[in-house]
Amino acid sequence: MVSSSDPADSPSKHVVDIDGGRPSEVLVATVAALAKTDAASLPPLYDVIDPEALDALYEHVRTRTVGEANGYRVTFPYEGYEVCVEFDGRIRLATP
């Protein structure tokens, strides 16, 4: 579920919970939902980051740093958003 995390005068940030899913899949589905399009019509995430490596790193950090994953994050651009995959279980999307 996508939610706005900004005040009413700045709806350019969105937060989505990963909820046990793969960050790469959750990210693409979220961007598609925000764009009101099908995920298959978006450019491949692989053009900006290796989705399998992102998912593997996320899983590794989450399982190896139980309770300490909050300080870890990966940030990269995708489809007009600055994406921040936070290892506490959230993805933040902001427009630059």
C-alpha positions in Angstrom: 0.0 0.0 0.0 1.4 3.4 -1.0 1.0 6.3 1.4 2.0 9.9 1.2 4.5 10.9 3.9 4.6 14.6 3.1 2.4 17.4 4.3 -0.5 18.4 2.1 1.5 21.1 0.4 4.2 18.6 -0.8 2.8 15.3 -2.0 6.0 14.3 -3.7 7.1 11.5 -1.3 5.6 8.1 -0.9 6.4 5.3 1.5 5.5 1.6 0.9 6.0 -1.4 3.2 7.9 -4.3 1.7 5.9 -6.7 4.0 8.1 -9.7 3.4 8.2 -9.3 -0.4 11.1 -8.7 -2.7 12.1 -5.1 -2.7 12.6 -5.1 -6.5 9.1 -6.4 -7.1 7.5 -4.1 -4.6 9.3 -1.1 -6.0 8.2 -1.8 -9.6 4.6 -2.5 -8.6 4.5 0.7 -6.6 5.9 2.9 -9.4 3.4 1.3 -11.8 0.6 2.0 -9.4 1.7 5.6 -9.0 1.9 6.0 -12.8 -1.4 4.2 -13.2 0.1 1.8 -15.7 1.1 -1.9 -15.9 4.5 -2.9 -14.4 5.4 -4.6 -17.7 5.2 -1.2 -19.5 7.9 0.3 -17.3 11.6 0.3 -18.2 13.5 -2.6 -16.7 14.7 -2.0 -13.2 17.9 -3.7 -14.3 18.7 -0.5 -16.3 19.6 1.2 -13.0 20.3 -1.5 -10.5 20.5 -5.3 -10.5 17.2 -6.4 -9.0 18.6 -9.8 -7.9 21.5 -8.2 -6.1 19.2 -5.7 -4.4 16.9 -8.5 -3.2 19.9 -10.6 -2.1 21.5 -7.7 -0.2 18.3 -6.8 1.4 17.7 -10.4 2.6 21.2 -10.8 3.8 21.2 -7.6 5.9 17.7 -8.4 7.3 18.7 -11.9 8.4 22.2 -11.1 9.6 21.6 -7.9 11.5 18.4 -8.7 13.3 17.2 -5.5 15.1 20.1 -3.5 13.6 18.9 -3.2 9.9 17.5 0.3 10.4 20.8 2.1 9.5 21.2 0.4 6.1 19.7 1.7 2.8 20.3 1.7 -0.9 19.4 4.8 -2.9 19.1 5.1 -6.7 17.0 6.9 -9.4 14.1 5.1 -11.2 11.4 6.5 -13.4 11.6 10.1 -12.1 11.9 9.1 -8.4 14.7 9.0 -6.0 14.3 5.6 -4.5 15.5 4.7 -1.1 15.2 1.0 -0.1 15.5 1.1 3.7 16.4 -2.2 5.3 13.9 -1.6 8.1 11.2 -2.8 5.6 10.2 0.3 3.7 10.8 1.9 0.3 10.6 5.7 0.1 10.0 7.4 -3.2 10.6 11.1 -3.7 10.5 13.3 -6.7 13.7 15.4 -7.0 
